[in-house]
Amino acid sequence: MERVGFAVVGTSAIAEAMVEAMAGADRAQYVGSVSRSAERAASVTARLGGTTPFLSREAACACSEVDAVYIASPNALHAEQALACIRAGKHVLVEKPLAANEAEAQMVFDEARAHGVVAMEAMRSVHDPGLDVIRRAIERVGQVRRASLRFGKYSSRYDEVLAGRQTNIFDARLATGALMDIGVYCVEAMVALFGAPSAVACAPVLIGHADTQATGGAIDGAGTIIARYDDKVVELSYSKITQDLLACQVEGELGTVTFRGASIPSEGTIRLRAQAAARQQGYSAGASDADRVEELAFEPCANNMCYELEDFVGCICEGDSVEPYRTFTIETLSIMDEARCQAGIVFPADGRAMR
């Protein structure tokens, strides 16, 4: 296959950003969007440069021009919709988080293997070359002992919560909340950089109505996860009800790496202790030598969703292995399942087995 035709489930801003990435890709072609409204399907498809609007997922999967489906629907629908597309013989690129929990994600991956198609989570940070810049910097700071990965951005939807109104962004019935929508970036970056921890402890900030039945149960607006490894500890901080202005940080015995953007790695430095910098440069440091600070060079990119799209298409067209990304997804959701269990946040998918 030289070019992959895509149908898009979802008409949100993130779906439009993916279509923009497709427009700049050599081997991806946007075919059309799916909506139950014929008018909306047609208008969105035309505006984004597609050729064929779809009134249902089934119609998209029946289209010979569609090779893959990008799913950007509410979190609670991801696994169900992915399974249906896979069983129709389509590859699936599923917006993060790929599923509501680890069990659902495993089912999606197992079904993809059985049908000979590619299933991948659209997690932009683990595909961004900026993460490799950070990895290389971390290799220079010696034994890592502490790290802090953070992402906090005030959501305008929180104003609805404060006004006593329901909103999909904070609703356990839709598998949303701060951890699922924004904390996942921190968790998956940690897994990609350090692997899975041996244990986690979650301290959530629960929000919502006094009667949690209004949002399907307890839901989080912010939180912190402490992840324990044999040789280090990692703090994950996430929030949709406050603005986090601090940088991410990885502390090694020889120096410290800082960078901004758990979802879009950028603006980083590596600061080496004078003795460590001298050793790496091949000379002896004096008592008056200062620490060495270097700027990290990140490749500018207007829309870093292009990287996940490129890797997904590579798995389809060239047979590149999807296994590393599957591992990141499964280990991330396992951590998030445990964090939610400690926080008392329960999703409908937690209590049922999908068929």
Backbone hydrogen bonds, N-H to C=O, Kabsch-Sander energy under -0.5 kcal/mol:
donor,donor_aa,acceptor,acceptor_aa,energy
4,V,27,R,-3.0
5,G,3,R,-0.6
6,F,29,Q,-3.1
7,A,68,A,-2.0
8,V,32,G,-2.1
9,V,70,Y,-3.0
10,G,8,V,-0.7
10,G,34,V,-0.8
16,E,12,S,-1.9
17,A,13,A,-2.1
18,M,14,I,-1.7
19,V,15,A,-1.9
20,E,16,E,-2.1
21,A,17,A,-1.8
22,M,18,M,-2.2
23,A,19,V,-1.9
24,G,20,E,-0.9
24,G,21,A,-0.7
25,A,22,M,-1.4
29,Q,4,V,-2.9
31,V,6,F,-3.2
32,G,6,F,-1.1
34,V,8,V,-2.7
35,S,54,F,-2.4
38,A,36,R,-0.6
41,A,37,S,-2.9
42,A,38,A,-2.2
43,S,39,E,-2.5
44,V,40,R,-2.8
45,T,41,A,-2.0
46,A,42,A,-2.3
47,R,43,S,-2.5
48,L,44,V,-2.0
49,G,46,A,-1.1
50,G,45,T,-3.1
51,T,31,V,-2.4
52,T,31,V,-2.6
54,F,33,S,-2.5
60,A,56,S,-1.7
61,C,57,R,-2.4
62,A,58,E,-1.4
63,C,59,A,-0.5
63,C,60,A,-1.0
66,V,63,C,-1.3
67,D,5,G,-2.4
67,D,65,E,-0.6
68,A,5,G,-2.3
69,V,91,H,-2.5
70,Y,7,A,-2.6
71,I,69,V,-0.6
71,I,93,L,-2.4
72,A,9,V,-3.2
72,A,70,Y,-0.6
76,A,174,L,-1.3
77,L,74,P,-2.2
78,H,74,P,-0.6
78,H,75,N,-1.3
81,Q,77,L,-2.5
82,A,78,H,-2.6
83,L,79,A,-2.7
84,A,80,E,-1.8
85,C,81,Q,-2.0
86,I,82,A,-2.7
87,R,83,L,-2.4
88,A,84,A,-0.8
88,A,85,C,-0.5
89,G,86,I,-2.1
90,K,85,C,-2.5
91,H,67,D,-2.0
92,V,118,V,-2.7
93,L,69,V,-2.2
94,V,92,V,-0.5
94,V,120,M,-2.8
95,E,71,I,-2.9
96,K,122,A,-1.1
105,A,101,N,-1.9
106,Q,102,E,-2.7
107,M,103,A,-1.8
108,V,104,E,-2.1
109,F,105,A,-2.4
110,D,106,Q,-2.6
111,E,107,M,-2.4
112,A,108,V,-2.2
113,R,109,F,-2.2
114,A,110,D,-2.2
115,H,111,E,-1.7
116,G,112,A,-0.6
116,G,113,R,-0.9
117,V,112,A,-2.2
120,M,92,V,-2.1
122,A,94,V,-3.5
123,M,121,E,-1.6
124,R,122,A,-0.7
126,V,123,M,-0.7
127,H,123,M,-0.6
127,H,124,R,-1.0
128,D,124,R,-1.1
131,L,128,D,-2.0
132,D,128,D,-0.5
132,D,129,P,-0.7
133,V,129,P,-1.5
134,I,130,G,-1.8
135,R,131,L,-2.3
136,R,132,D,-2.5
137,A,133,V,-1.8
138,I,134,I,-2.5
139,E,135,R,-1.7
140,R,137,A,-1.4
141,V,138,I,-1.3
145,R,251,E,-2.8
146,R,251,E,-1.6
147,A,233,V,-1.5
148,S,249,Q,-3.3
149,L,235,E,-2.7
151,F,237,S,-2.2
153,K,239,S,-2.5
155,S,240,K,-2.4
158,Y,155,S,-1.7
159,D,156,S,-1.1
160,E,157,R,-0.7
161,V,157,R,-1.2
162,L,158,Y,-2.5
163,A,159,D,-1.4
164,G,161,V,-1.8
165,R,160,E,-3.0
170,F,167,T,-1.3
171,D,168,N,-0.6
172,A,215,T,-2.0
173,R,215,T,-0.7
174,L,171,D,-1.5
175,A,172,A,-1.4
176,T,171,D,-1.5
177,G,169,I,-2.1
178,A,220,D,-2.0
181,D,177,G,-2.2
182,I,178,A,-2.5
183,G,178,A,-2.7
184,V,179,L,-1.4
185,Y,182,I,-1.0
186,C,182,I,-0.6
186,C,183,G,-0.6
187,V,183,G,-2.2
188,E,184,V,-2.7
189,A,185,Y,-1.8
190,M,186,C,-2.1
191,V,187,V,-2.3
192,A,188,E,-2.5
193,L,189,A,-2.0
194,F,190,M,-3.3
195,G,190,M,-0.6
195,G,191,V,-1.8
198,S,228,R,-2.6
199,A,228,R,-1.3
201,A,226,I,-2.0
203,A,224,T,-3.0
205,V,222,A,-2.9
206,L,204,P,-0.6
207,I,219,I,-2.3
212,T,210,A,-1.0
214,A,211,D,-2.0
215,T,212,T,-1.5
216,G,213,Q,-1.1
217,G,212,T,-3.1
219,I,207,I,-0.6
221,G,205,V,-3.2
222,A,205,V,-1.1
223,G,238,Y,-2.4
224,T,203,A,-1.8
225,I,236,L,-2.6
226,I,201,A,-2.8
227,A,225,I,-0.6
227,A,234,V,-3.2
228,R,199,A,-3.1
228,R,226,I,-0.5
229,Y,232,K,-2.6
233,V,145,R,-1.8
234,V,227,A,-2.6
235,E,147,A,-2.9
236,L,225,I,-3.0
237,S,149,L,-2.2
237,S,235,E,-0.5
238,Y,223,G,-2.3
239,S,151,F,-1.6
240,K,221,G,-3.0
241,I,221,G,-0.5
244,D,152,G,-1.6
244,D,242,T,-0.6
245,L,243,Q,-0.6
248,C,259,F,-2.7
249,Q,148,S,-2.6
250,V,257,V,-3.0
251,E,146,R,-3.3
252,G,250,V,-0.6
252,G,255,G,-3.2
253,E,143,Q,-1.6
254,L,141,V,-2.7
255,G,141,V,-0.9
256,T,271,R,-2.5
257,V,250,V,-2.8
258,T,269,T,-2.5
259,F,248,C,-1.9
260,R,266,S,-3.2
266,S,260,R,-2.4
269,T,258,T,-2.1
270,I,294,E,-2.4
271,R,256,T,-3.0
272,L,270,I,-0.6
272,L,292,R,-2.8
273,R,254,L,-2.5
277,A,273,R,-3.1
278,A,274,A,-2.5
279,R,275,Q,-2.2
280,Q,276,A,-2.2
281,Q,277,A,-1.6
282,G,278,A,-0.9
282,G,279,R,-0.5
283,Y,278,A,-2.7
289,D,286,G,-1.2
292,R,272,L,-2.2
293,V,291,D,-0.5
294,E,270,I,-2.5
296,L,268,G,-2.9
298,F,296,L,-0.8
306,C,303,N,-1.8
307,Y,304,N,-0.9
308,E,304,N,-0.6
309,L,305,M,-1.9
310,E,306,C,-2.2
311,D,307,Y,-2.3
312,F,308,E,-2.3
313,V,309,L,-2.6
314,G,310,E,-2.1
315,C,311,D,-1.8
316,I,312,F,-1.4
317,C,313,V,-3.3
318,E,314,G,-2.1
320,D,314,G,-1.5
326,R,322,V,-2.1
327,T,323,E,-2.5
328,F,324,P,-2.0
329,T,325,Y,-2.2
330,I,326,R,-2.7
331,E,327,T,-2.6
332,T,328,F,-2.2
333,L,329,T,-2.5
334,S,330,I,-2.1
335,I,331,E,-1.8
336,M,332,T,-2.4
337,D,333,L,-2.5
338,E,334,S,-1.8
339,A,335,I,-2.4
340,R,336,M,-2.7
341,C,337,D,-2.2
342,Q,338,E,-2.2
343,A,339,A,-1.8
344,G,340,R,-1.2
344,G,341,C,-0.6
345,I,340,R,-2.4
346,V,344,G,-0.6
350,D,347,F,-1.5
351,G,348,P,-1.4
352,R,349,A,-1.1
354,M,352,R,-0.5
